[in-house]
Amino acid sequence: MMDSFDTFLQNKPLYYKEIDHKRVHLAYGLLKPHIKHPRTVHIVGTNGKGSTGRMIAHLAYKSGLKVGHFSSPHILKFNERIWINGSDGTDEVLEEAHQRLFIILGKELSESLSYFEYTTLLAFVVFENCDLMVLEAGLGGEFDATNVCDKALSVITPIGIDHQAFLGESIEAIAGTKIRSIQKQVLLAPQVYDEVFTVAEKIAKEKDARLYIHKTLSQVMSELEVIAKEKSWGNYLVENASVALQALDILELSYQIDDLRTLELFGRFYPLTKNIRIDVGHNPLAAKAIEKALDQKVVLIYNSLDDKDYEAVLQTLKPKVKRIEIIPIHSQRATTLSEIEQAIKKVGINYSYFDGKIDKNEHYLVFGSFYVVEEFLNKMQKKRDVPK
């Protein structure tokens, strides 16, 4: 008897100390003859993957294509990870794909795959009748589960220091791990570190891949800036939108820039109410983008996972932060509260604990990880009316 998708997923550990990189290739080899394979865009990088991928998917879908977008993690419900033709995958669609995938792979292999590996393959099943599949890499690129299939284009979003335990200590090492996932053509988004360009040029040459360096067209930028103002996007989202447009140009797919007006980027510098913004960013590079995007001082509702450089994050945000309210989160990877307190004291910002009260005269930023945003939304009991 096969478990339902929900039960099956709940029994999978989210984190593994050791990952067997051959396993997902073996599983994909079994699945491949049973499904169709849409043109695929692979999104790899440290920051901006979710929003850039969704912009590509949304614009292509609005222009009449069938489009799937696989992203991670989710904020409130797993279905957010498997977006198809304008909405999150329904429970029925996911259940049907799970039943099919489990039978193709067999019990033993299905159970041995990690949470991320299995759900990546599940997305392939859900998206098989699409014209375009946008795949967001989880960790890294080269050894990521999303790197098993052929790609028409790889998009490399800004690369920074994150997940050093898995990816390496230097920007060169991290960029190498991510960019080695490319195939025929690659678009390099604007980067903070020059080393990324050097690494990309070297790998593109080795793989005989065509390398596109992102360029902004002033007419496009002025159109994007008007939309960004309407939607109160930060500058970095304008940049991500510009990258998404160039990706569609490279693939020779048509789009209307105006369709970005109907795009909701939930959790990405998202105005939840007039005075509360939520953002799932969690590393110094994301903090830098947010600090630039904030036009006034905010109360920061914050916490962090233990593998993040939270002291650097707080130092970066400090010029725009009035005070911090720590929100406890439930994760085996959460930093201890005393360590967060120590970092805040070191950076020199006043703090207290979030008590669920919002002062209508203050502006708030909820930031630090997907867990922070999820915990905050649960506390505010916004689950019933969270916009998708």
KEKE-3310 file (N, C-alpha, C; in steps of 0.2 Angstrom, whole numbers, plus 5000, padded with zeros to 4 digits):
npx = (5004:5003:5009:5000:5004:5006:5009:5019:5029:5031:5037:5050:5067:5072:5085:5101:5116:5126:5125:5121:5126:5124:5112:5100:5102:5102:5088:5082:5086:5078:5065:5065:5062:5048:5042:5038:5048:5049:5056:5069:5073:5086:5088:5101:5111:5114:5106:5090:5084:5071:5062:5067:5065:5051:5047:5051:5043:5030:5029:5030:5020:5009:5010:5005:5010:5011:5017:5028:5034:5047:5051:5060:5063:5046:5033:5021:5014:5017:5013:5016:5029:5027:5022:5010:5005:5000:4996:4998:5002:4988:4982:4977:4983:4996:4996:4992:5003:5013:5008:5011:5025:5030:5027:5034:5047:5048:5047:5058:5068:5061:5059:5072:5077:5081:5071:5071:5076:5066:5055:5059:5059:5046:5041:5045:5036:5024:5025:5026:5019:5020:5026:5037:5049:5053:5066:5072:5087:5092:5103:5118:5123:5130:5130:5117:5100:5091:5099:5099:5093:5092:5096:5089:5094:5104:5102:5112:5110:5114:5129:5134:5142:5137:5130:5143:5148:5144:5147:5160:5173:5176:5172:5176:5176:5162:5156:5161:5156:5142:5141:5146:5136:5131:5125:5122:5120:5122:5116:5122:5118:5119:5133:5140:5153:5168:5175:5166:5163:5175:5176:5165:5167:5178:5173:5162:5170:5177:5166:5161:5151:5138:5141:5131:5132:5123:5114:5108:5094:5090:5077:5069:5072:5067:5053:5052:5055:5044:5033:5039:5038:5024:5022:5029:5042:5059:5075:5083:5074:5069:5081:5081:5070:5074:5084:5076:5069:5079:5082:5071:5072:5083:5079:5070:5057:5041:5034:5025:5030:5021:5014:5020:5014:5003:5009:5012:5024:5025:5032:5044:5051:5039:5024:5014:5005:5001:5011:5019:5032:5037:5051:5060:5073:5090:5104:5120:5121:5108:5103:5110:5104:5091:5093:5097:5085:5075:5066:5065:5067:5065:5057:5064:5059:5065:5076:5087:5094:5107:5118:5120:5128:5124:5128:5134:5123:5115:5124:5124:5111:5109:5110:5096:5088:5078:5075:5076:5065:5065:5060:5055:5059:5054:5065:5076:5088:5089:5097:5103:5094:5101:5113:5109:5105:5118:5125:5117:5119:5133:5133:5126:5112:5096:5085:5071:5059:5047:5031:5019:5012:5008:5013:5003:5009:5022:5035:5038:5049:5050:5061:5075:5073:5064:5058:5056:5047:5036:5033:5030:5018:5010:5008:5002:4990:4987:4985:4973:4970:4981:4989:4991)
npy = (4994:5011:5026:5041:5057:5067:5061:5053:5063:5069:5059:5060:5065:5082:5086:5080:5073:5067:5066:5056:5058:5050:5044:5052:5053:5040:5038:5047:5042:5031:5037:5045:5039:5038:5050:5066:5080:5096:5112:5119:5130:5134:5140:5146:5151:5163:5173:5179:5170:5164:5175:5179:5168:5166:5177:5175:5163:5168:5178:5171:5162:5171:5175:5165:5152:5135:5133:5128:5131:5127:5129:5133:5136:5132:5144:5143:5132:5116:5115:5128:5126:5120:5127:5130:5135:5148:5146:5138:5121:5109:5099:5087:5086:5085:5073:5064:5064:5059:5046:5041:5043:5036:5023:5021:5022:5013:5006:5005:5014:5026:5029:5030:5042:5059:5072:5084:5079:5069:5077:5086:5077:5074:5086:5086:5076:5082:5094:5089:5091:5104:5119:5125:5124:5130:5129:5130:5129:5120:5119:5125:5119:5111:5098:5097:5091:5096:5097:5086:5086:5090:5107:5122:5134:5142:5152:5163:5169:5183:5179:5175:5173:5159:5144:5138:5126:5116:5121:5127:5139:5151:5164:5161:5146:5144:5149:5141:5129:5131:5136:5126:5119:5122:5121:5122:5136:5151:5164:5177:5186:5203:5204:5204:5201:5202:5190:5181:5183:5179:5166:5161:5164:5155:5142:5142:5142:5130:5121:5124:5133:5145:5161:5174:5190:5200:5213:5230:5238:5255:5259:5248:5248:5260:5257:5246:5252:5261:5251:5245:5255:5257:5244:5244:5239:5234:5240:5229:5220:5226:5224:5210:5208:5213:5204:5193:5196:5197:5183:5178:5184:5178:5165:5167:5169:5177:5191:5202:5217:5223:5214:5211:5218:5211:5202:5193:5193:5185:5186:5192:5205:5210:5219:5217:5223:5241:5245:5234:5224:5209:5198:5184:5183:5179:5181:5190:5196:5197:5205:5217:5221:5223:5233:5244:5245:5249:5264:5270:5270:5255:5244:5229:5213:5198:5183:5169:5155:5143:5142:5154:5170:5179:5190:5198:5201:5208:5219:5225:5229:5238:5253:5256:5251:5253:5246:5229:5216:5200:5185:5169:5154:5138:5126:5113:5119:5131:5146:5147:5157:5165:5166:5174:5186:5189:5193:5204:5213:5215:5221:5232:5236:5241:5229:5218:5205:5199:5202:5199:5211:5224:5240:5253:5265:5263:5256:5240:5227:5210:5198:5186:5172:5159:5153:5162:5171:5163:5159:5172:5175:5165:5168:5181:5176:5176:5166:5162:5172:5174:5181:5174)
npz = (5000:4995:5003:5005:4996:5005:5018:5014:5011:5024:5031:5026:5029:5030:5030:5026:5032:5024:5006:4993:4977:4966:4966:4963:4949:4944:4948:4939:4927:4926:4926:4915:4902:4903:4903:4895:4889:4892:4886:4895:4908:4919:4934:4944:4958:4972:4977:4973:4965:4966:4963:4950:4942:4944:4937:4924:4921:4923:4914:4902:4903:4902:4890:4883:4883:4890:4906:4919:4935:4946:4963:4978:4996:5003:5009:5016:5012:5004:4991:4985:4979:4967:4954:4942:4926:4931:4944:4961:4962:4963:4977:4972:4959:4963:4971:4961:4953:4962:4964:4952:4950:4960:4957:4945:4950:4960:4977:4985:4980:4979:4992:4997:4991:4994:5001:4993:4981:4977:4976:4966:4955:4955:4951:4938:4933:4934:4926:4913:4901:4898:4889:4893:4906:4921:4932:4948:4956:4971:4982:4978:4962:4952:4958:4961:4963:4953:4942:4934:4921:4904:4898:4891:4893:4906:4920:4929:4944:4956:4964:4980:4997:5005:5013:5015:5020:5011:4999:4998:5003:4997:4985:4972:4973:4977:4966:4956:4959:4957:4943:4935:4932:4920:4902:4886:4884:4893:4904:4913:4927:4934:4945:4961:4964:4956:4953:4949:4936:4929:4933:4926:4913:4911:4913:4904:4892:4893:4892:4880:4879:4876:4882:4889:4894:4906:4900:4901:4894:4891:4888:4891:4905:4910:4908:4917:4929:4931:4933:4944:4953:4955:4961:4972:4972:4976:4970:4967:4962:4951:4943:4943:4935:4923:4920:4918:4907:4897:4897:4891:4879:4874:4872:4863:4865:4866:4875:4885:4893:4901:4907:4919:4929:4934:4942:4957:4970:4982:4998:4994:4997:5000:5001:5014:5022:5024:5032:5034:5028:5021:5019:5012:5012:5018:5019:5019:5006:5002:5012:5009:4997:5002:5011:5003:4997:5006:5011:5022:5040:5050:5061:5064:5062:5067:5065:5063:5054:5059:5051:5044:5041:5052:5060:5051:5042:5051:5053:5041:5039:5048:5047:5043:5053:5067:5079:5085:5085:5091:5084:5089:5081:5074:5070:5067:5063:5068:5075:5092:5104:5112:5105:5095:5102:5107:5095:5091:5101:5099:5087:5090:5092:5098:5106:5108:5112:5100:5102:5096:5094:5083:5080:5073:5069:5066:5055:5048:5045:5041:5042:5038:5036:5027:5037:5047:5041:5039:5052:5057:5049:5054:5067:5066:5061:5048:5039:5033:5024:5016:5002:4986)
capx = (5000:5007:5007:4998:5009:5007:5012:5026:5034:5032:5042:5057:5070:5073:5092:5105:5123:5129:5121:5123:5124:5122:5105:5095:5104:5099:5081:5080:5087:5072:5059:5066:5058:5041:5039:5040:5053:5049:5062:5070:5078:5089:5090:5106:5114:5114:5100:5086:5082:5064:5059:5069:5062:5044:5046:5051:5037:5024:5028:5030:5013:5004:5010:5001:5013:5010:5023:5029:5040:5049:5055:5060:5058:5039:5032:5016:5012:5022:5011:5019:5035:5026:5018:5009:5000:4998:4994:5001:4999:4983:4983:4975:4988:5003:4994:4992:5010:5016:5006:5014:5032:5032:5026:5040:5054:5048:5047:5065:5072:5057:5061:5079:5078:5080:5065:5072:5077:5060:5050:5061:5057:5039:5039:5046:5030:5018:5026:5028:5015:5022:5030:5043:5049:5058:5069:5076:5092:5091:5109:5124:5121:5133:5127:5110:5095:5088:5104:5099:5090:5095:5093:5090:5097:5105:5103:5116:5108:5120:5132:5138:5144:5131:5131:5150:5149:5143:5149:5166:5173:5178:5167:5178:5174:5155:5154:5163:5151:5136:5141:5148:5129:5128:5126:5123:5120:5121:5115:5125:5115:5124:5136:5143:5160:5171:5178:5161:5164:5181:5174:5160:5171:5183:5168:5159:5175:5178:5160:5159:5144:5138:5140:5128:5132:5117:5114:5101:5092:5087:5070:5066:5073:5062:5047:5052:5055:5037:5030:5042:5035:5017:5021:5034:5048:5066:5079:5085:5068:5070:5087:5079:5065:5078:5087:5071:5067:5084:5082:5066:5074:5088:5075:5066:5050:5038:5031:5023:5032:5015:5011:5023:5009:4999:5013:5013:5030:5024:5038:5050:5050:5032:5020:5009:5000:5004:5017:5023:5035:5040:5056:5063:5081:5093:5111:5122:5119:5100:5103:5113:5099:5085:5095:5096:5078:5071:5067:5064:5069:5060:5057:5066:5057:5071:5079:5091:5097:5113:5123:5120:5132:5119:5131:5135:5117:5113:5128:5122:5104:5109:5108:5089:5085:5077:5076:5075:5061:5067:5054:5058:5057:5054:5069:5082:5094:5088:5102:5100:5092:5107:5118:5106:5106:5125:5126:5113:5123:5139:5132:5124:5105:5092:5081:5066:5056:5041:5025:5013:5008:5010:5011:5002:5014:5029:5036:5041:5052:5051:5067:5079:5073:5058:5055:5054:5041:5031:5031:5026:5012:5006:5007:4997:4984:4985:4985:4967:4969:4987:4988:4996)
capy = (5000:5017:5032:5047:5061:5071:5056:5051:5068:5070:5054:5061:5070:5087:5087:5074:5074:5064:5065:5052:5061:5046:5042:5055:5052:5034:5038:5051:5038:5027:5041:5049:5036:5038:5057:5071:5084:5103:5116:5120:5136:5132:5146:5145:5157:5163:5177:5182:5164:5163:5180:5179:5162:5167:5182:5171:5159:5172:5182:5166:5160:5176:5176:5159:5145:5131:5134:5126:5134:5123:5133:5131:5132:5136:5148:5141:5125:5113:5117:5134:5124:5117:5132:5128:5139:5154:5144:5133:5114:5107:5093:5082:5086:5082:5066:5060:5064:5055:5039:5038:5043:5030:5016:5020:5022:5008:5008:5006:5020:5032:5030:5032:5049:5065:5076:5088:5075:5066:5083:5088:5072:5075:5092:5084:5073:5087:5098:5086:5093:5111:5121:5128:5122:5134:5125:5133:5124:5121:5120:5124:5118:5105:5092:5098:5087:5099:5097:5080:5086:5095:5114:5126:5140:5142:5159:5163:5175:5185:5174:5177:5168:5155:5137:5136:5119:5112:5124:5130:5145:5157:5166:5156:5139:5143:5151:5135:5123:5133:5137:5120:5115:5125:5116:5125:5143:5154:5171:5179:5192:5207:5201:5209:5200:5201:5184:5177:5183:5175:5159:5160:5164:5149:5136:5142:5140:5123:5117:5126:5135:5152:5165:5180:5194:5204:5221:5233:5243:5260:5260:5243:5250:5265:5254:5242:5257:5263:5246:5244:5260:5255:5238:5246:5234:5237:5240:5223:5216:5228:5221:5203:5208:5214:5198:5188:5198:5195:5176:5176:5186:5173:5159:5169:5169:5183:5193:5209:5219:5225:5208:5210:5221:5206:5197:5194:5190:5184:5185:5195:5212:5210:5224:5213:5228:5247:5246:5228:5221:5202:5196:5178:5184:5177:5181:5197:5199:5199:5211:5223:5223:5226:5240:5249:5246:5253:5271:5273:5266:5250:5239:5223:5206:5194:5177:5166:5148:5144:5142:5160:5175:5184:5196:5202:5203:5214:5225:5228:5232:5243:5260:5256:5248:5257:5242:5223:5211:5193:5180:5162:5149:5131:5122:5110:5123:5138:5148:5148:5164:5168:5168:5180:5191:5191:5196:5210:5217:5216:5226:5238:5238:5239:5223:5215:5199:5200:5199:5199:5217:5229:5247:5256:5271:5260:5252:5234:5222:5203:5196:5182:5166:5157:5151:5168:5174:5158:5160:5178:5174:5161:5172:5186:5172:5178:5160:5162:5177:5176:5181:5169)
capz = (5000:4995:5007:5001:4995:5012:5023:5011:5012:5031:5033:5023:5033:5026:5029:5026:5033:5017:5000:4988:4971:4960:4967:4959:4942:4943:4948:4933:4921:4926:4925:4909:4896:4904:4903:4890:4892:4890:4886:4902:4910:4925:4938:4949:4961:4979:4978:4967:4961:4966:4959:4943:4939:4943:4932:4917:4921:4923:4907:4896:4903:4900:4882:4879:4884:4896:4910:4926:4939:4952:4967:4985:5000:5002:5015:5020:5010:4999:4984:4982:4975:4960:4951:4935:4923:4935:4951:4964:4960:4968:4980:4967:4954:4966:4973:4955:4950:4966:4963:4945:4951:4965:4954:4941:4953:4965:4984:4988:4977:4981:4999:4998:4988:4999:5001:4988:4975:4976:4974:4960:4950:4955:4947:4931:4931:4934:4921:4907:4896:4898:4884:4896:4913:4925:4937:4953:4959:4978:4984:4973:4955:4949:4961:4963:4960:4947:4937:4930:4915:4899:4899:4885:4896:4913:4922:4935:4948:4960:4969:4986:5002:5008:5013:5014:5022:5006:4992:4998:5007:4993:4980:4967:4974:4976:4959:4952:4960:4954:4936:4932:4930:4913:4896:4880:4884:4900:4905:4919:4929:4937:4950:4966:4964:4949:4952:4946:4928:4928:4933:4921:4906:4910:4913:4897:4887:4894:4890:4874:4880:4874:4888:4888:4900:4906:4898:4902:4889:4895:4887:4895:4912:4912:4909:4923:4934:4932:4936:4951:4958:4956:4965:4977:4972:4977:4964:4965:4959:4944:4940:4942:4930:4917:4918:4916:4900:4893:4896:4887:4872:4872:4870:4857:4867:4866:4881:4886:4900:4905:4911:4926:4933:4937:4946:4964:4972:4989:5002:4991:4999:4999:5006:5017:5024:5023:5036:5036:5023:5022:5014:5014:5012:5024:5019:5018:4999:5002:5017:5006:4993:5006:5015:4998:4994:5011:5010:5029:5046:5051:5066:5061:5066:5065:5068:5058:5054:5062:5046:5041:5044:5055:5062:5045:5040:5055:5052:5034:5039:5054:5045:5042:5058:5073:5084:5083:5089:5089:5084:5090:5075:5075:5065:5070:5061:5071:5080:5099:5105:5116:5100:5091:5106:5107:5089:5091:5106:5096:5082:5094:5090:5104:5104:5113:5109:5096:5106:5092:5093:5078:5081:5066:5068:5065:5049:5050:5040:5043:5037:5041:5033:5026:5044:5050:5038:5041:5060:5058:5046:5058:5073:5064:5059:5041:5035:5029:5019:5013:4995:4983)
cpx = (5004:5004:5004:5004:5011:5011:5019:5031:5036:5037:5049:5060:5072:5081:5096:5113:5127:5124:5124:5121:5122:5115:5100:5096:5101:5091:5078:5081:5081:5066:5059:5062:5050:5038:5041:5044:5053:5056:5063:5075:5080:5091:5095:5109:5113:5107:5096:5083:5075:5061:5061:5065:5054:5042:5046:5045:5031:5023:5027:5022:5008:5005:5007:5004:5011:5017:5023:5035:5041:5053:5055:5063:5051:5038:5027:5014:5016:5020:5014:5025:5033:5020:5016:5003:4997:4995:4998:4998:4994:4985:4982:4981:4995:5002:4995:4999:5014:5015:5010:5022:5034:5032:5032:5046:5054:5049:5054:5068:5068:5059:5068:5081:5077:5073:5065:5072:5070:5055:5052:5059:5049:5037:5040:5039:5024:5019:5027:5025:5016:5026:5037:5043:5055:5060:5074:5081:5091:5098:5114:5121:5123:5130:5120:5105:5092:5093:5104:5097:5093:5092:5094:5094:5098:5106:5106:5114:5114:5122:5136:5140:5138:5133:5138:5151:5149:5146:5156:5167:5174:5173:5169:5175:5166:5153:5155:5157:5144:5136:5143:5141:5127:5129:5127:5124:5119:5121:5118:5122:5120:5126:5139:5151:5162:5173:5172:5161:5170:5179:5169:5163:5175:5178:5165:5164:5176:5172:5158:5152:5144:5136:5137:5129:5126:5118:5108:5100:5088:5080:5066:5066:5068:5055:5046:5051:5048:5033:5032:5039:5028:5017:5026:5039:5054:5069:5081:5080:5068:5075:5085:5074:5069:5081:5082:5069:5072:5084:5077:5068:5079:5085:5070:5059:5047:5035:5029:5026:5027:5013:5014:5018:5005:5003:5014:5019:5029:5031:5044:5049:5043:5028:5014:5003:5004:5010:5021:5026:5038:5045:5059:5070:5084:5101:5113:5121:5112:5100:5105:5107:5093:5087:5094:5089:5073:5072:5066:5067:5064:5062:5059:5064:5061:5073:5083:5093:5104:5119:5124:5125:5127:5122:5132:5129:5114:5117:5126:5115:5104:5107:5100:5085:5084:5078:5074:5070:5062:5061:5057:5055:5058:5058:5075:5089:5094:5094:5099:5099:5097:5112:5116:5107:5113:5127:5123:5117:5129:5138:5129:5117:5101:5087:5076:5064:5049:5035:5018:5009:5012:5008:5009:5006:5021:5029:5040:5044:5053:5056:5071:5079:5066:5054:5052:5047:5035:5028:5027:5019:5007:5004:5002:4991:4982:4984:4978:4966:4976:4987:4993:4999)
cpy = (5006:5022:5037:5052:5065:5067:5054:5056:5069:5065:5055:5066:5075:5088:5080:5076:5073:5064:5061:5055:5057:5044:5045:5054:5045:5034:5042:5047:5033:5031:5043:5046:5037:5045:5061:5076:5091:5106:5119:5126:5134:5138:5144:5151:5157:5167:5178:5176:5164:5169:5180:5173:5163:5172:5179:5167:5163:5175:5177:5163:5165:5177:5170:5153:5142:5131:5131:5129:5130:5128:5131:5136:5135:5140:5145:5133:5123:5115:5123:5132:5122:5121:5130:5132:5144:5152:5139:5126:5112:5101:5087:5081:5083:5075:5062:5059:5059:5048:5036:5038:5037:5024:5015:5019:5015:5010:5010:5013:5026:5034:5032:5039:5054:5068:5080:5084:5072:5072:5086:5084:5073:5081:5090:5081:5078:5092:5095:5088:5101:5112:5123:5126:5127:5131:5129:5128:5125:5123:5120:5124:5112:5099:5092:5094:5090:5099:5090:5080:5091:5102:5118:5132:5140:5150:5159:5170:5177:5180:5177:5171:5165:5148:5135:5129:5114:5114:5127:5137:5151:5158:5161:5149:5139:5144:5145:5130:5125:5133:5131:5116:5117:5120:5120:5133:5146:5161:5173:5186:5196:5204:5206:5208:5198:5194:5179:5177:5179:5168:5157:5159:5157:5143:5136:5140:5133:5119:5119:5129:5143:5156:5172:5184:5199:5211:5224:5238:5248:5261:5255:5245:5255:5262:5250:5247:5259:5258:5245:5249:5259:5249:5238:5240:5238:5237:5234:5219:5219:5225:5213:5203:5209:5208:5193:5190:5196:5187:5174:5178:5180:5167:5161:5168:5176:5185:5200:5212:5221:5220:5207:5214:5217:5201:5198:5190:5189:5182:5188:5203:5214:5214:5220:5218:5235:5248:5240:5225:5214:5200:5189:5178:5182:5177:5188:5200:5201:5205:5217:5225:5226:5233:5245:5250:5249:5260:5274:5268:5261:5247:5232:5217:5201:5188:5174:5159:5149:5144:5149:5165:5180:5190:5201:5205:5209:5220:5229:5231:5238:5250:5261:5253:5252:5252:5235:5219:5204:5189:5173:5158:5142:5127:5119:5114:5130:5139:5148:5156:5168:5170:5174:5186:5194:5195:5203:5215:5219:5222:5233:5241:5236:5233:5221:5208:5201:5197:5199:5205:5221:5236:5251:5262:5269:5257:5246:5230:5215:5200:5191:5175:5164:5155:5157:5171:5169:5159:5166:5178:5170:5165:5178:5183:5175:5172:5160:5166:5179:5176:5177:5173)
cpz = (5000:4999:5002:5001:5002:5017:5021:5012:5019:5034:5030:5027:5028:5025:5030:5028:5026:5012:4995:4981:4965:4960:4963:4951:4940:4943:4941:4927:4921:4924:4918:4903:4897:4903:4897:4893:4889:4889:4893:4903:4917:4929:4944:4951:4968:4980:4972:4963:4960:4962:4952:4939:4939:4938:4925:4916:4920:4916:4901:4897:4901:4893:4879:4880:4890:4900:4917:4929:4945:4956:4974:4990:4999:5009:5019:5018:5004:4992:4981:4978:4968:4957:4944:4932:4927:4942:4954:4962:4965:4971:4976:4962:4957:4968:4967:4952:4955:4965:4957:4946:4955:4962:4949:4944:4958:4972:4987:4986:4979:4988:5001:4995:4994:4997:4994:4981:4973:4973:4967:4954:4949:4951:4939:4928:4930:4928:4914:4901:4895:4891:4887:4904:4916:4931:4942:4956:4967:4981:4979:4966:4952:4951:4963:4960:4953:4941:4933:4923:4910:4899:4893:4887:4903:4914:4928:4938:4952:4965:4974:4991:5005:5008:5012:5015:5016:4999:4992:5001:5003:4988:4974:4967:4974:4969:4954:4952:4957:4946:4932:4930:4923:4908:4890:4880:4892:4900:4912:4921:4932:4943:4955:4966:4957:4947:4948:4938:4926:4928:4928:4914:4905:4909:4906:4892:4887:4891:4883:4874:4878:4880:4886:4895:4900:4904:4899:4897:4892:4894:4891:4903:4914:4912:4915:4929:4936:4935:4943:4956:4960:4961:4971:4978:4973:4971:4962:4961:4952:4940:4938:4936:4923:4915:4915:4909:4895:4892:4891:4879:4870:4869:4865:4859:4868:4873:4881:4893:4904:4910:4918:4931:4937:4941:4953:4967:4980:4993:4999:4992:4998:5004:5008:5019:5022:5026:5038:5029:5025:5017:5016:5014:5018:5024:5018:5011:4999:5007:5013:5001:4996:5009:5009:4996:5000:5011:5017:5034:5048:5058:5063:5065:5063:5068:5062:5059:5056:5057:5042:5045:5047:5057:5056:5042:5044:5054:5046:5035:5044:5052:5045:5048:5065:5079:5081:5087:5087:5089:5084:5084:5077:5069:5069:5068:5064:5075:5087:5100:5108:5111:5096:5095:5106:5101:5088:5095:5103:5091:5084:5092:5096:5102:5110:5109:5106:5100:5102:5091:5087:5079:5074:5064:5066:5058:5050:5044:5044:5039:5041:5038:5031:5032:5047:5048:5039:5048:5061:5055:5051:5064:5071:5061:5052:5036:5030:5023:5016:5005:4992:4977)
residu = (MET:MET:ASP:SER:PHE:ASP:THR:PHE:LEU:GLN:ASN:LYS:PRO:LEU:TYR:TYR:LYS:GLU:ILE:ASP:HIS:LYS:ARG:VAL:HIS:LEU:ALA:TYR:GLY:LEU:LEU:LYS:PRO:HIS:ILE:LYS:HIS:PRO:ARG:THR:VAL:HIS:ILE:VAL:GLY:THR:ASN:GLY:LYS:GLY:SER:THR:GLY:ARG:MET:ILE:ALA:HIS:LEU:ALA:TYR:LYS:SER:GLY:LEU:LYS:VAL:GLY:HIS:PHE:SER:SER:PRO:HIS:ILE:LEU:LYS:PHE:ASN:GLU:ARG:ILE:TRP:ILE:ASN:GLY:SER:ASP:GLY:THR:ASP:GLU:VAL:LEU:GLU:GLU:ALA:HIS:GLN:ARG:LEU:PHE:ILE:ILE:LEU:GLY:LYS:GLU:LEU:SER:GLU:SER:LEU:SER:TYR:PHE:GLU:TYR:THR:THR:LEU:LEU:ALA:PHE:VAL:VAL:PHE:GLU:ASN:CYS:ASP:LEU:MET:VAL:LEU:GLU:ALA:GLY:LEU:GLY:GLY:GLU:PHE:ASP:ALA:THR:ASN:VAL:CYS:ASP:LYS:ALA:LEU:SER:VAL:ILE:THR:PRO:ILE:GLY:ILE:ASP:HIS:GLN:ALA:PHE:LEU:GLY:GLU:SER:ILE:GLU:ALA:ILE:ALA:GLY:THR:LYS:ILE:ARG:SER:ILE:GLN:LYS:GLN:VAL:LEU:LEU:ALA:PRO:GLN:VAL:TYR:ASP:GLU:VAL:PHE:THR:VAL:ALA:GLU:LYS:ILE:ALA:LYS:GLU:LYS:ASP:ALA:ARG:LEU:TYR:ILE:HIS:LYS:THR:LEU:SER:GLN:VAL:MET:SER:GLU:LEU:GLU:VAL:ILE:ALA:LYS:GLU:LYS:SER:TRP:GLY:ASN:TYR:LEU:VAL:GLU:ASN:ALA:SER:VAL:ALA:LEU:GLN:ALA:LEU:ASP:ILE:LEU:GLU:LEU:SER:TYR:GLN:ILE:ASP:ASP:LEU:ARG:THR:LEU:GLU:LEU:PHE:GLY:ARG:PHE:TYR:PRO:LEU:THR:LYS:ASN:ILE:ARG:ILE:ASP:VAL:GLY:HIS:ASN:PRO:LEU:ALA:ALA:LYS:ALA:ILE:GLU:LYS:ALA:LEU:ASP:GLN:LYS:VAL:VAL:LEU:ILE:TYR:ASN:SER:LEU:ASP:ASP:LYS:ASP:TYR:GLU:ALA:VAL:LEU:GLN:THR:LEU:LYS:PRO:LYS:VAL:LYS:ARG:ILE:GLU:ILE:ILE:PRO:ILE:HIS:SER:GLN:ARG:ALA:THR:THR:LEU:SER:GLU:ILE:GLU:GLN:ALA:ILE:LYS:LYS:VAL:GLY:ILE:ASN:TYR:SER:TYR:PHE:ASP:GLY:LYS:ILE:ASP:LYS:ASN:GLU:HIS:TYR:LEU:VAL:PHE:GLY:SER:PHE:TYR:VAL:VAL:GLU:GLU:PHE:LEU:ASN:LYS:MET:GLN:LYS:LYS:ARG:ASP:VAL:PRO:LYS)
# end
